[in-house]
């Protein structure tokens, strides 16, 4: 690290020491955020992925072999203490704070080789005290890191203790506590959770060991590895890749679950009412289920379902209420979710008593009818649920009752009690550990070696049975046969993308060091203060009174209304939540930090959010509002949910690349083979020669056609709609699929269809759809139909299906019943190749469900979001490079752009958004000067001032204007230091924020002077790179001369793509050189030799009339492209804004 950056950290440490007027909790919070910022900086190029503060700290000291272990010990102790900051004693914090800052300063000195400056050293203590050491026996649960492996023990470091405790962990004590099978899975620095641990003869002896516990594995994933033919963790590999067809058994399971809920809610529905309710929610699945296509299949389904309803009604009324004493509706929780980091598991229980002592799991299928016992996989599922309640929530095994409810059987046989069998539990956790170890291996080394040595016999216990020989073995042979029959290039493609997806999935769970609080595991690895800073949690919520619980017509609690905390005169980072987000809701004690691991979790969707309240739709309605803990002292928190179904769709789509159409596979591997049919002619006139030529080329391309649409060129209005009209006119029987990456783009497509009065079906959730188009939602239309035949008629007769790529990819079964001549995919340059594979390969055998694809995008604008580093996503396989696949983070659109026949590409060059002066730099730098204005009124209008200006804003620019702005715009009782106290100044630039506010005020006055109303949706947008800066700008606008300006769109570049405003203010925000890598991380050199900066391109092409840039040229000009921009753009005069 350079001396400049070392100076930055020393200055920030000094700032922390000088802020003596701030509450000690705020000072400690700010200091700890600085510590974490330093760790991220130092581990950014580590070459390994590190989740959590401890992992980064441990890595630095392990890799550098630091001699002064006391720094490490002290900093780890500091980390542990800061994790409990919320409830820490103020006097203790006050006493420790100077020493913690000394530890941080010494770490900076050790890493940078730059001495601590005298002015800082004079304010720090001279010596560090000894770290307080915990004495006594180890009893309980511990997180440890593996340091060394030996034959009969491990040397581990105890993470929880905050000490340098290096202790032995025995790998075997007796036949029951034998963990030798785990040893081959371990590596140096592996994380382990030791559960129910004892300290015996100077060594740790745990009851259970969990490998990499941050990697939560679903309970059902583990249970599914326990088959009647043998127990094998490899079933997870097969299940993740193979598609699961919609069967009548799966649908019956869903229906039986609904019927149990109805009985618990006390509905006492007739079977026809129950069936209608189920059909309204599952109509498409019923339509695509081949077993329900015949009258006989439907009759058998209903007979079975009616029988199960009678069984469930009897069980609920008698066994559950009389025998289990679950008398009141308020006694039970429906489908509560648990995230158990202790055991590395997550699960959703069907039914749980409020005191956690009774758990019931329903099964609509068969028990082991030969022994009249539970199926092994079902038993394992209950063993793991019991373990979660016992070890994580401290419910004694003897106080717990667990039941399997087999609704297929009469009540006297169907309710089966399950007791804890520790041998089963140990075996299940060993299977869980093997799954994790294999997934980690796939994310680094890939799956090729595993598939090359795939051993079918390892899946069975060796016993001969008809189930194995007639069903299981043939299914496994079919699975591996798909891989083995594929050619070398296809296998290489599959293997490389499998490794890419595996690493993305891993990082989605455990996070990476490039982004704060990344990964779902940050829910417990990050402190509450960290999560607040990045906006990943909304805490201090309480139920609205009245109306906190909203019931449906049957009395079940369906949605919730919670009040957001109101904080006066404080800068609060806006939470990173929007309508339609999937979240988890849980309660916590107001005296402790929120922690989703410590209680039950409700999964929900945000249906409305404002500055005062948030509305949630529960995924599982509850029987009574009493289940929501509203006791005094209890508060509620919301965090983002982790849904693994999206990654499962990607893996299955990737496998379909091998199992699907050979022609489509060959074209993907050699796009130059894309077919063109020059006999195709137009049947419509599309108004101008360029559009006619574009549509004709799209029609003649029989595999892929690419429409490149630079900013403002009308990709949707002119491109998509013209191609669609031609397709519909050419064949009255054809069907067309319209897709996009974001729901916002899908809404825009819907608006064009509605305007042209073209009927369509929209796939997706109503909460992610503009209300204007709810009437077109598939779920809305099928809810009004009464049987499968009418659903089929609706789907067959509607020629256009619209949705996001993700939602359509989850409905591949539909493509078995409906074929499409064309799919048009907007925002295709934001989609990775695996995102499109489920649609590209949809079909059966060689019959493709979608014949042709038109991909619309612009690879010079923002790409797909990828979590792994460019080094990890880069492709090294030469055979893949020859087909243009050199980086997995590139979109299929970009690869095809360089490899399909040129007649399969059309590039728009006329743009109707930007005035030519606004577009000039981006046009010249990114599009080689090829963009031409359409000559619209706003593009030819002359104005007296330059349309693009750069305003210099440096820390020293303390002009009279900024002084006035600061006094007028800052929130009450605040100054610069107060504003930045709780937020790392690297992501906050008050000087720039104040200047942006003044520019916004000036624009507002200009529009008022013209005598026209200020349109918040059209006039002004503000772009900054960090959410911290968004909050600061909005806060200043709220207290400005024109508070209405706080309602203008303020967002990051990523959120602004696809939007436009009359005027854009772009604040670079950066205050130190190390931030430039973030601003420049989307730069690349195109084939014409042009340096493309995707972020800058988007920022500079959002404005119709004017773009105002704000930044520090002393820092920005170290980047050649920014220096060129600043040199070419006229400087704005701050003084002229005074008038």
Secondary structure, DSSP 8 states (H G I E B T S, - for coil): --HHHHHHHHHHHHHHHH-TTS-HHHHHHHHHHHHHHHHHHHHTT-SS---SHHHHHHHHHHHHT-S-HHHHHHHHHHHHHHHTGGG--HHHHHHHHHHHHHHHHHHHHHHH-----HHHHTTS-SS--------S---EEEEEEEEEE-SSEEEEEETTTTS--EEEEESBSSSSSB-HHHHTT--TT-EEEEEEEEEETTEEE-SEEEESTTS-EEHHHHHTTEETTEE-TTHHHHHHHS-----HHHHHHHHHHHHHHHHHHT----HHHHHHHHHHHHHHHHHH-GGGSSHHHHHHHHHHHHHHHHHHHHIIIIIIIIIS---SGGGEEES-EEEETTTTEEEE-SEEETTS-EEEEEESS--BTTTTB--HHHHHHHHHHHHIIIIIT---GGG-EEEEEETTS-HHHHEEEE---HHHHHHHHHHHHHHHHHHHHHHHT-SHHHHHT--GGGGS-S---HHIIIIIHHHHHHHHHHHHHS-HHHHHHHHHHHHHHHHHHHHHHH--TTSTT-STTHHHHS-HHHHHHHT-EEEEEEE-TTTSEEE-TTS-EEEEEEE----TT------S--TT-EEEEEEEETTS---GGGS-BEEEEEEEE-SSEEEEEEEEEES-GGGS---TTEEEEEEE---THHHHHHHHHHHHHHHS-HHHHHHHH-GGG--B-TT---SS--SSHHHHHHHHHHHHBSSEEEEEE-TTS-IIIIIIHHHHHHHHHH-TT--EEEEESSHHHHHHHHHHHHHTT---EE-S-GGGS-GGGGGGBHHHHHTT--SHHHHHHHHHH--EEEEEHHHHHTTGGGGGT--EEEEEETTGGGSBHHHHHHHHT-EETTEESEEEEEEEE-TTS------S-HHHHB---HHHHTTT--BTTSBHHHHHHTTS-GGGEEEE-EESSS-HHHHHHHHHHHSTT--EE---HHHH---SS-SEEEEE--TT---HHHHHHHHHHS-TT--HHHHHTTS-GGG--HHHHHHHHHHHHHHHHHHHHTT----TTTSEEEEES-HHHHHHHHHHHHTSS-GGGGGSEEE-HHHHTT--EEEEEEE----SGGGHHHHTTTEEE-TTS-EEEHHHHHHHTSEEEEEEEEE-HHHHTTSHHHHHHHHHSEE--GGGGG-
